[in-house]
Amino acid sequence: MEQLIGYIKHFVIPFFLIITLSLIAILLFKRIRYQYTLPYRSQIIRKSEIFLTEITLSNPDKNTLKYKISKFKSEIPIHKNWCKDMLISNMILMKSNLKGKTAKNILSIYKQLELNHYSASLIRDFRKYKKCLGFYHFQAIGYRPGIHMIKKYLLHPNQIILSNANIAFLALSKGNWLALDKIPVKVSRITTIKVMDVLHSENIPIPKDIDLWIHSEKKAILKLAVMTMVFYNYRNKSAEIIKLLHHKHKALRIDVIIAIRDLYLNEAEEELLSLFDKEAIDVQLEILETLAVIGSEKTISFLKNEIPKQETKDLKLKMVFCYNTLDPAGADQLGSQDADTQKMINHIRKIEL
C-alpha cells in the first residue's frame, strides 16, 4: 500500500501537474499570439473586402482580372486557413447581395484563388462539421463541378452529413432530388427549412415526382411535399392533402391545416368541421384560422351554435374572430345577446384597425 501511495505521489501527481501546466501555457500562448496578430488580421480582412468589392463591381477583362488576382495573392497570407475561411465568407456574403453577371464574378474569383481546392479538402476531412462546411461553400458559391464530390455523400450513414449533402446537391443540380427518400426524420425540420430556402433562392422548377411524395409513408417526405405544394401553389393533389388531416402525427396535421389555408382548399371545410371536436386546442385554433379563410355558411352555422357555450377563453376568442371575418353582421347580432362575446368582437376589431 505504501508503495502504491509513493508511486502516486512521485509519478502520477507530477505527471498530471505537468500536463495541466502545459495546457495552461499553450492556451495562454495562443491567446497572446491571437491578440498580437489581431491588427494584422484586421488589416488583411479590410484589404480583402476592398479587393473583392472593387474587382466584383468593376468587371475587368480576363487579363486584367488575372493580373489583379495574382497581385492580391502576393499581398495576403492565402496559404493560411483562417485567410481562406475569411475570403470565402466574404464572397458568400457578397454573392447573396448580388445578381446576374456580377454574382458570377464571385465564382470566377473563387476558382482563380483556388479556394475550391480548400473547400474540397474540407469535404475530405474526417470531421463532419468540416464536411458540411465544404458542402456549404460549394452550394453558396454555386460551384457546380463540386456536384461529383457531393454525390458520394447522398446516402451517407451519418444523418447530418447526409442532410447537408442533399441540400447542397439539390441547389447545385437545380432540382435533382436523387436521394429525397433518404432524408432523415430526426433532422426533417431543419432540412425542410433549408430545402424551402433553396427552392426560393435558386428558382428551381417544381419537382417532377411531387405527386409521388404525397403518398410516402415517411413523415419528413410528407411534410416536404405539403410545403413544396404550397410554395408552388400546386393544387392538383388537394384530395391527398386533405386526407392527411387524419395522419397520426399532430405536427403534420397542423402543417396540412396551414397548407389548406394557404392553398384556399375550400373543399376541406366539411372535413375540418367534422374533425374539430376530436382535436387538441392548439390544432382547433389552427382549424379556426383556416376556416376564417375558406369557411362558408356551414362554418357560420357551426360557430353560431358553438360560441355561446364555449368556456375556453382562447378558443372562444378565435371562434369570434372567425365568425367576425366571415359574417360581421351576424357577429354583431351574437354580441348583442352576450356581453362577453361583444367584448371579444370589440377587441378583434380594434386590433384590425
C-alpha positions in Angstrom: 0.0 0.0 0.0 2.8 2.4 0.9 4.5 1.5 -2.4 1.3 2.5 -4.3 1.0 5.7 -2.4 4.6 6.5 -3.2 4.1 5.7 -6.8 1.1 8.1 -7.0 2.9 10.8 -5.1 6.1 10.7 -7.1 4.8 9.9 -10.6 1.1 10.2 -11.2 0.6 13.6 -9.4 3.7 15.2 -11.0 2.6 13.9 -14.4 -0.9 15.4 -14.2 0.6 18.6 -12.8 2.9 18.9 -15.8 0.1 18.2 -18.3 -2.2 20.8 -16.6 0.6 23.4 -16.6 1.4 22.6 -20.2 -2.2 23.1 -21.3 -2.4 26.4 -19.5 0.8 27.5 -21.1 -0.5 26.5 -24.6 -3.8 28.3 -24.1 -2.0 31.4 -22.8 0.4 31.4 -25.8 -2.5 31.0 -28.2 -4.3 33.9 -26.6 -1.3 36.1 -26.6 -0.5 35.2 -30.2 -4.1 35.9 -31.3 -4.0 39.3 -29.7 -0.6 40.1 -31.2 -1.7 39.1 -34.7 -5.2 40.7 -34.4 -4.2 44.1 -36.0 -2.5 42.2 -38.9 -5.6 40.0 -39.4 -7.9 43.1 -39.4 -5.7 44.7 -42.0 -5.9 41.6 -44.2 -9.6 41.4 -43.8 -10.0 45.1 -44.7 -7.7 44.7 -47.8 -9.7 41.6 -48.9 -13.1 43.4 -48.6 -11.8 46.3 -50.7 -10.3 44.0 -53.3 -13.5 41.9 -53.6 -15.7 44.9 -53.8 -13.6 46.6 -56.4 -12.9 43.5 -58.6 -16.6 42.4 -58.5 -18.2 45.7 -59.3 -15.6 46.9 -61.9 -16.0 43.8 -64.1 -12.4 43.8 -65.6 -11.4 41.8 -68.7 -9.8 38.4 -68.3 -6.2 39.5 -68.4 -6.7 42.4 -66.0 -8.6 40.1 -63.6 -5.8 37.6 -63.8 -3.2 40.2 -63.0 -5.1 41.8 -60.1 -5.8 38.4 -58.5 -2.1 37.4 -58.8 -1.1 40.7 -57.2 -3.6 40.3 -54.5 -2.5 36.7 -53.7 1.1 38.0 -53.2 -0.2 40.6 -50.6 -2.1 38.3 -48.3 -1.3 35.0 -46.4 -3.6 32.9 -48.6 -1.7 29.8 -47.5 -3.3 30.2 -44.1 -6.6 28.5 -43.5 -8.0 31.4 -41.5 -7.4 33.6 -44.5 -9.2 31.2 -46.9 -12.1 30.9 -44.5 -12.3 34.7 -44.3 -12.2 35.1 -48.1 -14.9 32.5 -48.7 -17.2 34.0 -46.1 -16.8 37.4 -47.7 -17.5 36.0 -51.1 -20.7 34.2 -49.9 -21.9 37.4 -48.2 -21.3 39.5 -51.4 -22.9 36.9 -53.7 -26.1 36.8 -51.6 -26.4 40.6 -52.3 -25.6 40.4 -56.0 -27.4 39.2 -59.1 -26.7 38.3 -62.7 -23.2 38.7 -64.2 -21.8 40.5 -61.2 -22.6 37.5 -59.0 -20.9 35.2 -61.5 -17.7 37.2 -61.0 -17.6 35.8 -57.4 -17.4 32.3 -58.8 -14.6 33.2 -61.1 -12.6 34.8 -58.3 -13.2 31.8 -56.1 -11.8 29.5 -58.7 -8.8 31.7 -59.6 -7.8 32.0 -56.0 -8.0 28.1 -55.9 -10.3 28.2 -53.0 -12.3 25.4 -54.5 -9.4 23.1 -53.6 -9.7 24.3 -50.0 -13.4 23.6 -49.9 -12.8 20.1 -51.4 -10.2 19.4 -48.6 -12.9 20.2 -46.0 -15.2 17.7 -47.6 -12.5 15.1 -47.4 -11.9 15.8 -43.7 -13.0 13.1 -41.3 -14.8 15.7 -39.1 -18.5 16.0 -40.0 -18.7 19.7 -39.3 -15.8 20.3 -41.7 -17.5 18.2 -44.4 -20.7 20.2 -44.0 -18.8 23.4 -44.2 -17.3 22.3 -47.5 -20.8 21.3 -48.9 -22.0 24.8 -47.9 -19.1 26.5 -49.7 -19.9 24.8 -52.9 -23.6 25.4 -52.5 -23.4 29.1 -51.6 -20.7 30.0 -54.2 -22.5 28.0 -56.9 -19.5 25.8 -57.7 -21.3 23.2 -59.9 -18.2 20.9 -60.6 -18.5 20.1 -56.8 -21.6 18.1 -57.6 -19.5 15.0 -58.4 -17.8 15.2 -55.0 -21.0 15.8 -53.1 -22.8 13.0 -54.8 -20.7 10.4 -52.9 -22.3 11.5 -49.6 -26.0 11.4 -50.7 -26.5 8.1 -48.9 -24.1 8.6 -46.1 -25.0 6.8 -42.8 -24.5 9.9 -40.7 -27.7 11.9 -40.8 -26.2 15.3 -40.5 -23.8 14.7 -43.4 -26.5 13.1 -45.5 -28.9 16.0 -44.9 -26.3 18.7 -45.8 -25.0 16.9 -48.8 -28.6 16.5 -50.2 -29.3 20.2 -49.7 -26.1 21.2 -51.5 -26.7 18.7 -54.3 -30.3 20.0 -54.7 -29.1 23.6 -55.0 -26.2 22.9 -57.4 -28.2 20.5 -59.6 -31.1 22.9 -59.8 -33.7 20.5 -58.7 -32.3 16.9 -58.8 -33.9 15.1 -55.9 -31.8 12.0 -56.1 -31.9 10.9 -52.5 -35.1 12.5 -51.2 -36.4 9.3 -49.8 -33.2 9.1 -47.6 -33.8 12.4 -45.8 -33.6 11.5 -42.1 -36.7 12.1 -39.9 -34.7 13.4 -37.0 -33.4 16.5 -38.9 -36.5 16.9 -41.1 -37.5 20.3 -39.6 -34.1 21.9 -40.3 -33.8 20.0 -43.6 -37.2 21.2 -44.7 -36.4 24.8 -43.9 -33.1 24.6 -45.9 -34.9 22.9 -48.8 -37.5 25.7 -48.9 -34.8 28.3 -48.8 -33.0 26.6 -51.8 -36.3 26.5 -53.8 -36.7 30.2 -53.2 -33.1 31.4 -53.8 -32.3 29.1 -56.8 -35.6 29.5 -58.6 -35.8 25.7 -59.0 -38.8 24.4 -61.1 -41.4 22.2 -59.4 -40.1 18.7 -58.8 -41.3 16.1 -61.3 -42.0 13.5 -58.7 -44.0 15.7 -56.3 -47.2 13.7 -57.0 -45.4 10.6 -55.6 -44.2 12.3 -52.4 -47.7 12.9 -51.0 -48.1 9.1 -50.9 -44.9 8.5 -49.0 -45.0 6.7 -45.6 -42.3 9.0 -44.2 -43.4 12.0 -42.2 -40.4 14.0 -43.4 -41.3 13.5 -47.0 -45.0 14.2 -46.5 -44.1 17.5 -44.7 -41.8 18.5 -47.5 -44.4 17.5 -50.1 -47.1 19.7 -48.4 -44.7 22.7 -48.0 -43.5 22.4 -51.6 -47.0 22.3 -53.0 -47.8 25.5 -51.1 -44.6 27.1 -52.3 -45.6 26.4 -56.0 -49.3 26.9 -55.4 -49.8 23.4 -56.6 -53.5 22.3 -56.1 -53.5 19.1 -58.2 -53.3 16.8 -55.2 -55.8 18.6 -53.0 -57.7 15.4 -52.1 -54.5 13.7 -50.9 -53.6 16.8 -48.9 -57.0 16.8 -47.2 -56.6 13.1 -46.5 -53.5 13.9 -44.4 -55.8 15.6 -41.8 -56.2 12.0 -40.4 -52.4 11.4 -40.1 -51.3 10.2 -36.6 -48.7 12.9 -36.2 -50.2 16.1 -34.8 -47.4 18.3 -36.2 -48.0 17.1 -39.7 -51.8 17.6 -39.3 -51.1 21.3 -38.3 -48.9 21.7 -41.4 -51.7 20.3 -43.5 -54.3 22.7 -42.0 -51.9 25.7 -42.7 -51.4 24.3 -46.3 -55.2 24.1 -46.8 -55.4 27.8 -45.7 -52.6 28.9 -48.0 -53.9 27.0 -51.0 -57.5 28.1 -50.4 -58.8 24.5 -50.5 -62.5 25.3 -49.8 -63.3 21.6 -50.3 -61.7 20.8 -47.0 -64.3 22.8 -45.0 -66.6 19.9 -44.1 -63.6 17.7 -43.1 -62.2 20.3 -40.8 -65.6 20.9 -39.2 -66.1 17.1 -38.6 -62.6 16.8 -37.0 -62.8 19.9 -34.8 -64.1 18.3 -31.6 -61.6 15.4 -31.9 -58.5 17.6 -31.9 -56.4 19.3 -29.1 -56.9 23.0 -28.5 -53.7 24.1 -30.5 -55.0 22.2 -33.5 -58.5 23.6 -33.1 -57.0 27.1 -33.1 -55.3 26.4 -36.4 -58.6 25.0 -37.8 -60.5 28.1 -36.9 -57.7 30.3 -38.5 -58.1 28.3 -41.7 -61.9 28.3 -41.6 -61.8 32.1 -41.4 -60.2 31.9 -44.9 -62.2 29.1 -46.6 -65.4 29.0 -44.5 -68.9 29.3 -45.8 -72.4 29.2 -44.4 -71.6 25.8 -42.9 -68.8 27.3 -40.8 -71.0 30.3 -39.8 -73.8 27.9 -38.6 -71.3 25.9 -36.7 -69.8 28.9 -34.9 -73.2 30.4 -34.2 -74.0 27.3 -32.2 -70.6 26.8 -30.6 -69.7 30.4 -29.4 -72.4 30.8 -26.8 -71.5 27.6 -25.0 -67.7 27.7 -25.4 -66.0 28.1 -22.0 -62.3 28.2 -23.0 -61.4 31.8 -23.5 -58.7 31.4 -26.1 -60.8 29.1 -28.2 -63.9 31.3 -27.9 -61.8 34.4 -28.9 -60.6 32.5 -32.1 -64.2 31.4 -32.8 -65.4 35.0 -32.6 -62.5 36.1 -34.8 -63.5 33.5 -37.4 -67.2 34.5 -37.2 -66.4 38.2 -37.4 -64.3 37.6 -40.5 -67.0 35.5 -42.3 -70.1 37.4 -41.2 -69.6 40.7 -39.4 -73.3 41.4 -39.2 -74.0 38.0 -37.7 -71.3 38.6 -35.2 -72.9 41.9 -34.1 -76.2 40.1 -33.6 -74.5 37.4 -31.5 -72.7 40.1 -29.5 -75.9 41.8 -28.6 -77.0 38.6 -26.9 -73.8 38.1 -24.9 -71.6 40.8 -23.3 -68.5 38.6 -23.2 -68.8 37.9 -26.9 -69.3 41.6 -27.6 -66.1 42.5 -25.7 -64.2 40.0 -27.9 -65.7 41.5 -31.1 -64.6 44.9 -30.0 -61.1 43.7 -29.1 -60.7 42.0 -32.5 -62.0 45.0 -34.5 -59.7 47.3 -32.5 -56.7 45.1 -33.4 -57.7 45.1 -37.1 -57.9 48.9 -37.1 
